[in-house]
Amino acid sequence: MVGGEAAAAVEELISGVRQATDFAEQFRSYSESEKQWKARMEFILRHLPDYRDPPDGGGRLDQLLSLSMVWANHLFLGCSYNKDLLDKVMEMADGIEVEDLPQFTTRSELMKKHQS
């Protein structure tokens, strides 16, 4: 009987993951590559329980989506943001593995090279 209960628990878990993935899919931008979306979706799904909108509204989900875009834009496009904001999203993304990230050179780095 334990085996049947375990199988049911696994099936329920898989169903929950599918529902969460289907829910997150609506927030994919048409311009995101598969790699970008996979990473951003992992970010969203990881924090979704903490950012669910309360019954009276409140925009917690909007905040999570904004934070996910800040993280993705910084990672994939090289956008820069306020240090506190970047620290927050990088901490939230700790442990999310993304391969073959582009390398960016900042304006300050270019100016240092030019002055040398």
MOPAC internal coordinates of N, CA, C and O (Angstrom, degrees):
PM7 1SCF
backbone

  N    0.0000 0     0.00 0     0.00 0    0    0    0
  C    1.4408 1     0.00 0     0.00 0    1    0    0
  C    1.5267 1   112.02 1     0.00 0    2    1    0
  O    1.2310 1   120.96 1   146.37 1    3    2    1
  N    1.3398 1   115.77 1   -33.63 1    3    2    1
  C    1.4544 1   119.96 1   179.44 1    5    3    2
  C    1.5244 1   110.17 1   -60.40 1    6    5    3
  O    1.2310 1   120.31 1   139.94 1    7    6    5
  N    1.3377 1   117.02 1   -40.06 1    7    6    5
  C    1.4605 1   120.53 1   179.57 1    9    7    6
  C    1.5140 1   111.59 1   -60.17 1   10    9    7
  O    1.2310 1   119.81 1   139.72 1   11   10    9
  N    1.3264 1   117.98 1   -40.28 1   11   10    9
  C    1.4581 1   122.19 1   178.38 1   13   11   10
  C    1.5096 1   112.03 1   -66.09 1   14   13   11
  O    1.2310 1   120.44 1   141.15 1   15   14   13
  N    1.3286 1   116.76 1   -38.85 1   15   14   13
  C    1.4682 1   120.86 1   177.86 1   17   15   14
  C    1.5241 1   110.59 1   -67.18 1   18   17   15
  O    1.2310 1   120.57 1   139.38 1   19   18   17
  N    1.3215 1   116.52 1   -40.62 1   19   18   17
  C    1.4628 1   120.50 1   178.59 1   21   19   18
  C    1.5255 1   110.43 1   -64.38 1   22   21   19
  O    1.2310 1   120.63 1   136.84 1   23   22   21
  N    1.3259 1   116.40 1   -43.16 1   23   22   21
  C    1.4692 1   120.01 1   179.21 1   25   23   22
  C    1.5275 1   110.64 1   -62.75 1   26   25   23
  O    1.2310 1   120.44 1   139.97 1   27   26   25
  N    1.3206 1   116.77 1   -40.03 1   27   26   25
  C    1.4715 1   120.47 1   178.51 1   29   27   26
  C    1.5230 1   110.81 1   -65.52 1   30   29   27
  O    1.2310 1   120.58 1   140.55 1   31   30   29
  N    1.3340 1   116.50 1   -39.45 1   31   30   29
  C    1.4661 1   120.63 1   178.73 1   33   31   30
  C    1.5230 1   110.89 1   -64.91 1   34   33   31
  O    1.2310 1   120.67 1   138.46 1   35   34   33
  N    1.3272 1   116.32 1   -41.54 1   35   34   33
  C    1.4701 1   120.65 1   178.40 1   37   35   34
  C    1.5248 1   109.95 1   -64.25 1   38   37   35
  O    1.2310 1   120.50 1   136.34 1   39   38   37
  N    1.3221 1   116.65 1   -43.66 1   39   38   37
  C    1.4664 1   120.79 1   179.42 1   41   39   38
  C    1.5346 1   110.87 1   -62.42 1   42   41   39
  O    1.2310 1   120.50 1   140.29 1   43   42   41
  N    1.3232 1   116.64 1   -39.71 1   43   42   41
  C    1.4663 1   120.68 1   178.10 1   45   43   42
  C    1.5334 1   110.63 1   -65.32 1   46   45   43
  O    1.2310 1   120.65 1   139.68 1   47   46   45
  N    1.3259 1   116.37 1   -40.32 1   47   46   45
  C    1.4577 1   120.93 1   178.09 1   49   47   46
  C    1.5296 1   110.73 1   -63.55 1   50   49   47
  O    1.2310 1   120.50 1   134.46 1   51   50   49
  N    1.3142 1   116.64 1   -45.54 1   51   50   49
  C    1.4659 1   121.07 1   179.05 1   53   51   50
  C    1.5203 1   110.34 1   -61.66 1   54   53   51
  O    1.2310 1   120.28 1   138.48 1   55   54   53
  N    1.3100 1   117.07 1   -41.52 1   55   54   53
  C    1.4658 1   121.36 1   178.17 1   57   55   54
  C    1.5173 1   111.03 1   -62.42 1   58   57   55
  O    1.2310 1   120.33 1   139.33 1   59   58   57
  N    1.3333 1   116.97 1   -40.67 1   59   58   57
  C    1.4656 1   121.22 1   178.25 1   61   59   58
  C    1.5204 1   112.14 1   -64.56 1   62   61   59
  O    1.2310 1   120.66 1   140.07 1   63   62   61
  N    1.3284 1   116.35 1   -39.93 1   63   62   61
  C    1.4698 1   120.81 1   178.43 1   65   63   62
  C    1.5251 1   109.83 1   -65.26 1   66   65   63
  O    1.2310 1   120.27 1   137.70 1   67   66   65
  N    1.3251 1   117.10 1   -42.30 1   67   66   65
  C    1.4716 1   120.62 1   178.25 1   69   67   66
  C    1.5206 1   110.93 1   -61.53 1   70   69   67
  O    1.2310 1   120.47 1   136.23 1   71   70   69
  N    1.3298 1   116.70 1   -43.77 1   71   70   69
  C    1.4641 1   120.39 1   179.81 1   73   71   70
  C    1.5205 1   110.99 1   -62.87 1   74   73   71
  O    1.2310 1   120.09 1   136.72 1   75   74   73
  N    1.3353 1   117.43 1   -43.28 1   75   74   73
  C    1.4609 1   121.18 1   179.49 1   77   75   74
  C    1.5224 1   110.67 1   -64.78 1   78   77   75
  O    1.2310 1   120.43 1   139.10 1   79   78   77
  N    1.3327 1   116.79 1   -40.90 1   79   78   77
  C    1.4696 1   120.77 1   178.45 1   81   79   78
  C    1.5210 1   110.73 1   -64.99 1   82   81   79
  O    1.2310 1   120.25 1   136.12 1   83   82   81
  N    1.3275 1   117.12 1   -43.88 1   83   82   81
  C    1.4680 1   120.90 1   177.83 1   85   83   82
  C    1.5252 1   110.57 1   -61.89 1   86   85   83
  O    1.2310 1   120.50 1   139.74 1   87   86   85
  N    1.3411 1   116.66 1   -40.26 1   87   86   85
  C    1.4589 1   120.85 1   178.34 1   89   87   86
  C    1.5290 1   110.42 1   -62.73 1   90   89   87
  O    1.2310 1   120.18 1   133.87 1   91   90   89
  N    1.3171 1   117.26 1   -46.13 1   91   90   89
  C    1.4653 1   121.77 1  -177.49 1   93   91   90
  C    1.5292 1   111.71 1   -66.43 1   94   93   91
  O    1.2310 1   119.87 1   148.71 1   95   94   93
  N    1.3127 1   117.86 1   -31.29 1   95   94   93
  C    1.4645 1   122.39 1  -175.75 1   97   95   94
  C    1.5349 1   112.55 1   -55.83 1   98   97   95
  O    1.2310 1   120.08 1   150.09 1   99   98   97
  N    1.3103 1   117.45 1   -29.91 1   99   98   97
  C    1.4604 1   120.59 1  -179.02 1  101   99   98
  C    1.5348 1   112.58 1   -65.83 1  102  101   99
  O    1.2310 1   120.24 1   164.74 1  103  102  101
  N    1.3236 1   117.15 1   -15.26 1  103  102  101
  C    1.4594 1   120.95 1  -177.31 1  105  103  102
  C    1.5337 1   113.01 1   -98.25 1  106  105  103
  O    1.2310 1   120.30 1  -175.32 1  107  106  105
  N    1.3064 1   117.04 1     4.68 1  107  106  105
  C    1.4649 1   120.26 1   179.29 1  109  107  106
  C    1.5271 1   109.57 1   -72.42 1  110  109  107
  O    1.2310 1   121.33 1   -45.74 1  111  110  109
  N    1.3151 1   115.05 1   134.26 1  111  110  109
  C    1.4606 1   121.10 1   176.47 1  113  111  110
  C    1.5227 1   108.86 1   -83.56 1  114  113  111
  O    1.2310 1   120.40 1   -37.58 1  115  114  113
  N    1.3155 1   116.85 1   142.42 1  115  114  113
  C    1.4669 1   120.11 1  -179.02 1  117  115  114
  C    1.5223 1   111.99 1   -62.37 1  118  117  115
  O    1.2310 1   119.81 1   158.14 1  119  118  117
  N    1.3320 1   117.97 1   -21.86 1  119  118  117
  C    1.4632 1   120.51 1  -177.81 1  121  119  118
  C    1.5324 1   113.16 1   -91.23 1  122  121  119
  O    1.2310 1   119.52 1   177.29 1  123  122  121
  N    1.3285 1   118.52 1    -2.71 1  123  122  121
  C    1.4638 1   120.69 1  -179.27 1  125  123  122
  C    1.5208 1   110.79 1   -79.47 1  126  125  123
  O    1.2310 1   121.27 1   -46.66 1  127  126  125
  N    1.3219 1   115.18 1   133.34 1  127  126  125
  C    1.4628 1   118.82 1   173.57 1  129  127  126
  C    1.5240 1   108.74 1   -71.71 1  130  129  127
  O    1.2310 1   120.96 1   -12.10 1  131  130  129
  N    1.3107 1   115.76 1   167.90 1  131  130  129
  C    1.4691 1   120.25 1   178.61 1  133  131  130
  C    1.5313 1   110.31 1   -59.74 1  134  133  131
  O    1.2310 1   120.42 1   138.70 1  135  134  133
  N    1.3251 1   116.80 1   -41.30 1  135  134  133
  C    1.4622 1   121.38 1  -179.70 1  137  135  134
  C    1.5325 1   110.88 1   -64.30 1  138  137  135
  O    1.2310 1   120.43 1   135.22 1  139  138  137
  N    1.3325 1   116.78 1   -44.78 1  139  138  137
  C    1.4606 1   120.71 1   179.35 1  141  139  138
  C    1.5248 1   110.66 1   -63.70 1  142  141  139
  O    1.2310 1   120.75 1   135.63 1  143  142  141
  N    1.3326 1   116.18 1   -44.37 1  143  142  141
  C    1.4521 1   119.26 1  -178.39 1  145  143  142
  C    1.5223 1   111.50 1   -66.42 1  146  145  143
  O    1.2310 1   119.95 1   139.20 1  147  146  145
  N    1.3101 1   117.69 1   -40.80 1  147  146  145
  C    1.4643 1   120.55 1   179.97 1  149  147  146
  C    1.5292 1   110.25 1   -58.98 1  150  149  147
  O    1.2310 1   120.46 1   135.47 1  151  150  149
  N    1.3213 1   116.73 1   -44.53 1  151  150  149
  C    1.4653 1   120.87 1  -179.91 1  153  151  150
  C    1.5285 1   110.75 1   -67.12 1  154  153  151
  O    1.2310 1   120.41 1   134.87 1  155  154  153
  N    1.3310 1   116.83 1   -45.13 1  155  154  153
  C    1.4720 1   119.84 1  -178.23 1  157  155  154
  C    1.5301 1   110.78 1   -67.50 1  158  157  155
  O    1.2310 1   120.45 1   142.59 1  159  158  157
  N    1.3345 1   116.75 1   -37.41 1  159  158  157
  C    1.4604 1   119.63 1   178.09 1  161  159  158
  C    1.5301 1   110.26 1   -64.07 1  162  161  159
  O    1.2310 1   120.13 1   140.50 1  163  162  161
  N    1.3246 1   117.36 1   -39.50 1  163  162  161
  C    1.4640 1   120.02 1   176.88 1  165  163  162
  C    1.5262 1   110.24 1   -61.05 1  166  165  163
  O    1.2310 1   120.60 1   138.03 1  167  166  165
  N    1.3278 1   116.46 1   -41.97 1  167  166  165
  C    1.4661 1   121.98 1   177.25 1  169  167  166
  C    1.5308 1   109.73 1   -59.34 1  170  169  167
  O    1.2310 1   120.70 1   131.49 1  171  170  169
  N    1.3318 1   116.27 1   -48.51 1  171  170  169
  C    1.4680 1   121.42 1  -178.58 1  173  171  170
  C    1.5235 1   110.86 1   -62.64 1  174  173  171
  O    1.2310 1   120.27 1   129.45 1  175  174  173
  N    1.3234 1   117.08 1   -50.55 1  175  174  173
  C    1.4617 1   121.00 1  -176.23 1  177  175  174
  C    1.5264 1   111.97 1   -64.17 1  178  177  175
  O    1.2310 1   120.71 1   145.91 1  179  178  177
  N    1.3141 1   116.25 1   -34.09 1  179  178  177
  C    1.4618 1   120.19 1   179.89 1  181  179  178
  C    1.5282 1   110.69 1   -62.94 1  182  181  179
  O    1.2310 1   120.19 1   143.20 1  183  182  181
  N    1.3253 1   117.25 1   -36.80 1  183  182  181
  C    1.4680 1   120.99 1  -173.32 1  185  183  182
  C    1.5265 1   113.94 1  -107.20 1  186  185  183
  O    1.2310 1   120.10 1   178.30 1  187  186  185
  N    1.3153 1   117.41 1    -1.70 1  187  186  185
  C    1.4647 1   121.19 1  -177.31 1  189  187  186
  C    1.5325 1   113.46 1   -54.06 1  190  189  187
  O    1.2310 1   118.82 1   136.64 1  191  190  189
  N    1.3270 1   119.86 1   -43.36 1  191  190  189
  C    1.4768 1   118.27 1   179.98 1  193  191  190
  C    1.5267 1   113.33 1   -59.43 1  194  193  191
  O    1.2310 1   120.07 1   148.52 1  195  194  193
  N    1.3264 1   117.48 1   -31.48 1  195  194  193
  C    1.4642 1   120.99 1  -178.75 1  197  195  194
  C    1.5257 1   113.06 1   -83.24 1  198  197  195
  O    1.2310 1   120.00 1   166.64 1  199  198  197
  N    1.3209 1   117.60 1   -13.36 1  199  198  197
  C    1.4622 1   121.18 1  -174.44 1  201  199  198
  C    1.5219 1   113.32 1  -120.55 1  202  201  199
  O    1.2310 1   119.99 1  -162.08 1  203  202  201
  N    1.2987 1   117.62 1    17.92 1  203  202  201
  C    1.4739 1   119.86 1   176.20 1  205  203  202
  C    1.5229 1   108.64 1   -63.95 1  206  205  203
  O    1.2310 1   120.57 1   -41.44 1  207  206  205
  N    1.3264 1   116.52 1   138.56 1  207  206  205
  C    1.4579 1   120.49 1   178.14 1  209  207  206
  C    1.5217 1   110.37 1   -66.73 1  210  209  207
  O    1.2310 1   120.08 1   -45.39 1  211  210  209
  N    1.3314 1   117.46 1   134.61 1  211  210  209
  C    1.4617 1   119.24 1   174.70 1  213  211  210
  C    1.5337 1   109.48 1   -69.26 1  214  213  211
  O    1.2310 1   120.06 1   -17.38 1  215  214  213
  N    1.3288 1   117.48 1   162.62 1  215  214  213
  C    1.4686 1   120.20 1  -177.90 1  217  215  214
  C    1.5292 1   113.95 1   -55.44 1  218  217  215
  O    1.2310 1   120.13 1   150.05 1  219  218  217
  N    1.3344 1   117.35 1   -29.95 1  219  218  217
  C    1.4620 1   120.19 1  -178.97 1  221  219  218
  C    1.5329 1   112.62 1   -88.32 1  222  221  219
  O    1.2310 1   120.01 1  -166.43 1  223  222  221
  N    1.3132 1   117.58 1    13.57 1  223  222  221
  C    1.4744 1   121.73 1  -178.32 1  225  223  222
  C    1.5097 1   109.76 1    89.57 1  226  225  223
  O    1.2310 1   120.15 1    30.03 1  227  226  225
  N    1.2899 1   117.33 1  -149.97 1  227  226  225
  C    1.4526 1   120.05 1   176.55 1  229  227  226
  C    1.5119 1   114.10 1   120.77 1  230  229  227
  O    1.2310 1   119.41 1   164.83 1  231  230  229
  N    1.3219 1   118.73 1   -15.17 1  231  230  229
  C    1.4546 1   120.99 1   173.18 1  233  231  230
  C    1.5102 1   116.48 1    70.62 1  234  233  231
  O    1.2310 1   119.38 1  -157.41 1  235  234  233
  N    1.3084 1   118.79 1    22.59 1  235  234  233
  C    1.4636 1   120.32 1   179.55 1  237  235  234
  C    1.5321 1   111.05 1   -64.36 1  238  237  235
  O    1.2310 1   120.43 1   140.65 1  239  238  237
  N    1.3180 1   116.78 1   -39.35 1  239  238  237
  C    1.4669 1   119.88 1   178.75 1  241  239  238
  C    1.5222 1   109.98 1   -64.81 1  242  241  239
  O    1.2310 1   119.97 1   138.79 1  243  242  241
  N    1.3251 1   117.66 1   -41.21 1  243  242  241
  C    1.4735 1   120.61 1   176.68 1  245  243  242
  C    1.5191 1   111.09 1   -59.46 1  246  245  243
  O    1.2310 1   120.60 1   141.72 1  247  246  245
  N    1.3246 1   116.46 1   -38.28 1  247  246  245
  C    1.4648 1   120.23 1   178.51 1  249  247  246
  C    1.5248 1   110.61 1   -64.02 1  250  249  247
  O    1.2310 1   120.41 1   136.08 1  251  250  249
  N    1.3308 1   116.82 1   -43.92 1  251  250  249
  C    1.4592 1   120.42 1   178.02 1  253  251  250
  C    1.5180 1   111.39 1   -62.02 1  254  253  251
  O    1.2310 1   120.22 1   136.03 1  255  254  253
  N    1.3234 1   117.19 1   -43.97 1  255  254  253
  C    1.4661 1   120.22 1   179.53 1  257  255  254
  C    1.5220 1   110.82 1   -63.01 1  258  257  255
  O    1.2310 1   120.39 1   140.85 1  259  258  257
  N    1.3209 1   116.86 1   -39.15 1  259  258  257
  C    1.4709 1   120.44 1   177.33 1  261  259  258
  C    1.5271 1   111.12 1   -64.55 1  262  261  259
  O    1.2310 1   120.64 1   136.43 1  263  262  261
  N    1.3246 1   116.37 1   -43.57 1  263  262  261
  C    1.4636 1   119.70 1   178.45 1  265  263  262
  C    1.5241 1   110.87 1   -63.19 1  266  265  263
  O    1.2310 1   120.40 1   142.45 1  267  266  265
  N    1.3284 1   116.84 1   -37.55 1  267  266  265
  C    1.4702 1   119.38 1   178.93 1  269  267  266
  C    1.5212 1   111.01 1   -65.76 1  270  269  267
  O    1.2310 1   120.40 1   143.72 1  271  270  269
  N    1.3254 1   116.85 1   -36.28 1  271  270  269
  C    1.4718 1   120.21 1   178.54 1  273  271  270
  C    1.5288 1   111.06 1   -70.09 1  274  273  271
  O    1.2310 1   120.41 1   140.89 1  275  274  273
  N    1.3267 1   116.83 1   -39.11 1  275  274  273
  C    1.4718 1   120.42 1   176.79 1  277  275  274
  C    1.5197 1   109.19 1   -59.05 1  278  277  275
  O    1.2310 1   120.68 1   132.45 1  279  278  277
  N    1.3313 1   116.31 1   -47.55 1  279  278  277
  C    1.4629 1   120.42 1  -179.28 1  281  279  278
  C    1.5272 1   111.17 1   -62.05 1  282  281  279
  O    1.2310 1   120.49 1   132.23 1  283  282  281
  N    1.3311 1   116.66 1   -47.77 1  283  282  281
  C    1.4669 1   120.41 1  -178.71 1  285  283  282
  C    1.5232 1   111.29 1   -64.96 1  286  285  283
  O    1.2310 1   120.08 1   137.60 1  287  286  285
  N    1.3240 1   117.45 1   -42.40 1  287  286  285
  C    1.4690 1   120.37 1   179.87 1  289  287  286
  C    1.5231 1   111.26 1   -64.08 1  290  289  287
  O    1.2310 1   120.57 1   141.10 1  291  290  289
  N    1.3146 1   116.52 1   -38.90 1  291  290  289
  C    1.4621 1   119.73 1   177.74 1  293  291  290
  C    1.5237 1   110.46 1   -66.09 1  294  293  291
  O    1.2310 1   120.86 1   134.27 1  295  294  293
  N    1.3131 1   115.96 1   -45.73 1  295  294  293
  C    1.4612 1   121.69 1  -175.78 1  297  295  294
  C    1.5253 1   112.70 1   -68.51 1  298  297  295
  O    1.2310 1   120.57 1   130.32 1  299  298  297
  N    1.3260 1   116.52 1   -49.68 1  299  298  297
  C    1.4586 1   120.98 1  -170.50 1  301  299  298
  C    1.5249 1   114.33 1   -95.11 1  302  301  299
  O    1.2310 1   120.33 1   155.28 1  303  302  301
  N    1.3389 1   116.97 1   -24.72 1  303  302  301
  C    1.4690 1   119.85 1  -176.10 1  305  303  302
  C    1.5188 1   113.38 1  -114.44 1  306  305  303
  O    1.2310 1   120.43 1   170.23 1  307  306  305
  N    1.3331 1   116.78 1    -9.77 1  307  306  305
  C    1.4580 1   120.27 1   178.69 1  309  307  306
  C    1.5102 1   114.05 1    79.12 1  310  309  307
  O    1.2310 1   119.77 1  -163.80 1  311  310  309
  N    1.3275 1   118.05 1    16.20 1  311  310  309
  C    1.4694 1   120.83 1   179.36 1  313  311  310
  C    1.5294 1   109.24 1   -66.17 1  314  313  311
  O    1.2310 1   120.92 1   -33.45 1  315  314  313
  N    1.3301 1   115.84 1   146.55 1  315  314  313
  C    1.4607 1   119.18 1   177.92 1  317  315  314
  C    1.5284 1   109.27 1  -114.09 1  318  317  315
  O    1.2310 1   121.71 1   -30.78 1  319  318  317
  N    1.3063 1   114.34 1   149.22 1  319  318  317
  C    1.4567 1   122.42 1  -176.39 1  321  319  318
  C    1.5184 1   108.76 1  -139.41 1  322  321  319
  O    1.2310 1   120.78 1    -5.07 1  323  322  321
  N    1.3128 1   116.11 1   174.93 1  323  322  321
  C    1.4447 1   124.25 1   175.42 1  325  323  322
  C    1.5389 1   109.47 1   -52.40 1  326  325  323
  O    1.2310 1   120.49 1   -40.29 1  327  326  325
  N    1.3375 1   116.68 1   139.71 1  327  326  325
  C    1.4637 1   121.33 1  -176.15 1  329  327  326
  C    1.5253 1   112.56 1   -57.72 1  330  329  327
  O    1.2310 1   119.96 1   136.62 1  331  330  329
  N    1.3263 1   117.69 1   -43.38 1  331  330  329
  C    1.4676 1   120.31 1  -179.33 1  333  331  330
  C    1.5277 1   111.19 1   -62.21 1  334  333  331
  O    1.2310 1   120.57 1   139.25 1  335  334  333
  N    1.3262 1   116.51 1   -40.75 1  335  334  333
  C    1.4599 1   120.94 1   179.06 1  337  335  334
  C    1.5277 1   110.69 1   -65.82 1  338  337  335
  O    1.2310 1   120.73 1   134.53 1  339  338  337
  N    1.3281 1   116.21 1   -45.47 1  339  338  337
  C    1.4710 1   119.76 1   178.40 1  341  339  338
  C    1.5279 1   111.28 1   -62.46 1  342  341  339
  O    1.2310 1   120.65 1   138.55 1  343  342  341
  N    1.3234 1   116.37 1   -41.45 1  343  342  341
  C    1.4699 1   119.62 1   178.20 1  345  343  342
  C    1.5217 1   110.27 1   -59.73 1  346  345  343
  O    1.2310 1   120.69 1   138.12 1  347  346  345
  N    1.3377 1   116.28 1   -41.88 1  347  346  345
  C    1.4625 1   120.48 1  -179.31 1  349  347  346
  C    1.5242 1   111.50 1   -63.38 1  350  349  347
  O    1.2310 1   120.08 1   130.27 1  351  350  349
  N    1.3420 1   117.46 1   -49.73 1  351  350  349
  C    1.4657 1   118.97 1  -176.53 1  353  351  350
  C    1.5284 1   111.63 1   -69.98 1  354  353  351
  O    1.2310 1   120.09 1   146.58 1  355  354  353
  N    1.3230 1   117.44 1   -33.42 1  355  354  353
  C    1.4650 1   119.16 1   177.95 1  357  355  354
  C    1.5329 1   110.39 1   -67.82 1  358  357  355
  O    1.2310 1   120.34 1   143.41 1  359  358  357
  N    1.3195 1   116.95 1   -36.59 1  359  358  357
  C    1.4638 1   120.04 1   175.72 1  361  359  358
  C    1.5261 1   110.28 1   -66.32 1  362  361  359
  O    1.2310 1   120.41 1   137.81 1  363  362  361
  N    1.3301 1   116.82 1   -42.19 1  363  362  361
  C    1.4645 1   120.79 1   178.72 1  365  363  362
  C    1.5260 1   111.19 1   -62.43 1  366  365  363
  O    1.2310 1   120.39 1   147.33 1  367  366  365
  N    1.3276 1   116.87 1   -32.67 1  367  366  365
  C    1.4640 1   121.70 1  -176.28 1  369  367  366
  C    1.5248 1   112.68 1   -90.40 1  370  369  367
  O    1.2310 1   120.31 1  -179.30 1  371  370  369
  N    1.3131 1   117.01 1     0.70 1  371  370  369
  C    1.4527 1   120.07 1  -178.09 1  373  371  370
  C    1.5283 1   110.54 1   -53.27 1  374  373  371
  O    1.2310 1   120.98 1   -54.43 1  375  374  373
  N    1.3188 1   115.74 1   125.57 1  375  374  373
  C    1.4570 1   121.34 1   178.90 1  377  375  374
  C    1.5204 1   114.76 1    96.67 1  378  377  375
  O    1.2310 1   119.99 1   169.34 1  379  378  377
  N    1.3156 1   117.62 1   -10.66 1  379  378  377
  C    1.4672 1   119.77 1   176.48 1  381  379  378
  C    1.5255 1   107.52 1   -80.01 1  382  381  379
  O    1.2310 1   120.93 1   -60.28 1  383  382  381
  N    1.3079 1   115.83 1   119.72 1  383  382  381
  C    1.4639 1   121.84 1  -176.60 1  385  383  382
  C    1.5293 1   109.81 1   -90.23 1  386  385  383
  O    1.2310 1   121.09 1   -55.12 1  387  386  385
  N    1.3272 1   115.52 1   124.88 1  387  386  385
  C    1.4622 1   121.28 1   175.61 1  389  387  386
  C    1.5245 1   106.96 1  -129.91 1  390  389  387
  O    1.2310 1   120.78 1   -56.93 1  391  390  389
  N    1.3258 1   116.12 1   123.07 1  391  390  389
  C    1.4652 1   120.72 1  -177.35 1  393  391  390
  C    1.5198 1   110.93 1   -94.59 1  394  393  391
  O    1.2310 1   120.94 1   -23.91 1  395  394  393
  N    1.3191 1   115.80 1   156.09 1  395  394  393
  C    1.4625 1   124.05 1   173.66 1  397  395  394
  C    1.5281 1   112.81 1    54.67 1  398  397  395
  O    1.2310 1   120.89 1  -127.87 1  399  398  397
  N    1.3294 1   115.91 1    52.13 1  399  398  397
  C    1.4612 1   119.64 1   177.30 1  401  399  398
  C    1.5169 1   110.14 1   -74.57 1  402  401  399
  O    1.2310 1   120.05 1   -35.07 1  403  402  401
  N    1.3218 1   117.50 1   144.93 1  403  402  401
  C    1.4622 1   119.49 1   176.02 1  405  403  402
  C    1.5300 1   110.29 1   -68.22 1  406  405  403
  O    1.2310 1   120.85 1   -27.29 1  407  406  405
  N    1.3075 1   115.98 1   152.71 1  407  406  405
  C    1.4643 1   121.67 1   176.83 1  409  407  406
  C    1.5173 1   108.40 1  -104.00 1  410  409  407
  O    1.2310 1   120.27 1   -47.48 1  411  410  409
  N    1.3270 1   117.08 1   132.52 1  411  410  409
  C    1.4535 1   121.47 1  -177.77 1  413  411  410
  C    1.5134 1   110.15 1  -118.86 1  414  413  411
  O    1.2310 1   121.01 1   -31.79 1  415  414  413
  N    1.3074 1   115.68 1   148.21 1  415  414  413
  C    1.4515 1   122.64 1   175.09 1  417  415  414
  C    1.5186 1   107.67 1  -111.07 1  418  417  415
  O    1.2310 1   120.76 1   -52.03 1  419  418  417
  N    1.3280 1   116.16 1   127.97 1  419  418  417
  C    1.4593 1   119.57 1  -178.72 1  421  419  418
  C    1.5197 1   110.51 1   -79.73 1  422  421  419
  O    1.2310 1   121.02 1   -16.91 1  423  422  421
  N    1.2917 1   115.65 1   163.09 1  423  422  421
  C    1.4655 1   121.23 1   177.60 1  425  423  422
  C    1.5263 1   109.69 1   -58.70 1  426  425  423
  O    1.2310 1   120.19 1   137.89 1  427  426  425
  N    1.3231 1   117.24 1   -42.11 1  427  426  425
  C    1.4698 1   121.37 1   179.95 1  429  427  426
  C    1.5211 1   110.90 1   -60.58 1  430  429  427
  O    1.2310 1   120.24 1   138.42 1  431  430  429
  N    1.3238 1   117.14 1   -41.58 1  431  430  429
  C    1.4663 1   120.57 1   178.80 1  433  431  430
  C    1.5269 1   110.74 1   -65.25 1  434  433  431
  O    1.2310 1   120.39 1   140.12 1  435  434  433
  N    1.3185 1   116.87 1   -39.88 1  435  434  433
  C    1.4725 1   120.21 1   177.78 1  437  435  434
  C    1.5187 1   111.07 1   -64.45 1  438  437  435
  O    1.2310 1   120.30 1   138.43 1  439  438  437
  N    1.3215 1   117.04 1   -41.57 1  439  438  437
  C    1.4640 1   120.73 1  -179.29 1  441  439  438
  C    1.5355 1   110.61 1   -65.54 1  442  441  439
  O    1.2310 1   119.78 1   141.18 1  443  442  441
  N    1.3266 1   118.03 1   -38.82 1  443  442  441
  C    1.4567 1   121.21 1   178.28 1  445  443  442
  C    1.5130 1   110.63 1   -62.74 1  446  445  443
  O    1.2310 1   120.28 1   136.84 1  447  446  445
  N    1.3307 1   117.07 1   -43.16 1  447  446  445
  C    1.4700 1   121.50 1   178.41 1  449  447  446
  C    1.5177 1   110.71 1   -63.44 1  450  449  447
  O    1.2310 1   120.52 1   138.96 1  451  450  449
  N    1.3158 1   116.62 1   -41.04 1  451  450  449
  C    1.4641 1   122.13 1  -177.93 1  453  451  450
  C    1.5346 1   111.21 1   -67.07 1  454  453  451
  O    1.2310 1   120.63 1   144.56 1  455  454  453
  N    1.3373 1   116.41 1   -35.44 1  455  454  453
  C    1.4648 1   120.96 1  -177.95 1  457  455  454
  C    1.5171 1   112.18 1   -78.69 1  458  457  455
  O    1.2310 1   119.44 1   161.48 1  459  458  457
  N    1.3047 1   118.67 1   -18.52 1  459  458  457
  C    1.4751 1   122.10 1  -177.76 1  461  459  458
  C    1.5016 1   112.06 1   -75.19 1  462  461  459
  O    1.2310 1   120.10 1   180.00 1  463  462  461

